[in-house]
Amino acid sequence: MKRIVVGLSGASGIPLAIRLLEELRKYDCEIHLVVSKGALMTLGYESDKTEADLKNMCDYYYDNEFIGASIASGTFKNEGMIIIPCSMKTVAGIAHGYSDSLILRAADVMIKEKRNLVLVTRESPLSSIHLDNLAYLSKIANITILPPMMTYYHQPKTIEDMENHMIGKILNVFDIEMKEFRRWK
């Protein structure tokens, strides 16, 4: 069974995070979910789901303030972490080792333990500060920066088609093959 940590920060993009959680439930994955206060606020703006719904979509749910959680330790065995959506505030915290929350501490652990860390970054337009932080993180071998960009070569017909493509790319980092993901032929 794959153990995957998922962090939700306060950027726009909660529906994509919900789709990821739904998809992970289809596979043999143990989901450890940590949600920031900003993400809960965004959840109310972008979805009809509640915090209780999120708790039902994972195996373990953590308060972002609980720095002592198991996922904050390098001894906690897992395949890695996905932060979706990943705010630029979260990017800045990761880039500068400012681990004042569970999401940031867990991300810091992924870097030091050389485990996969996928950042589904959300912001537009990007400032020079954002770009500098992202450029710095892009040099760390176990970090994948995967902004949810629209793609058209797979000829999407619906928003779900576009979401499936993005979720397929995220899961690919963890060697999970999503059946709806259409690869280039």
Salt bridges, closest charged atoms under 4 A:
GLU22 OE1 - ARG19 NH1 3.62
GLU23 OE1 - ARG19 NH2 3.65
GLU23 OE1 - LYS26 NZ 3.15
GLU30 OE2 - ARG3 NE 2.74
GLU30 OE2 - HIS32 NE2 2.64
ASP59 OD2 - ARG25 NH1 3.28
ASP108 OD2 - ARG105 NH1 3.21
GLU113 OE2 - LYS112 NZ 2.84
GLU163 OE1 - ARG19 NE 3.80
GLU177 OE1 - ARG183 NH2 3.02
GLU180 OE2 - LYS26 NZ 3.93
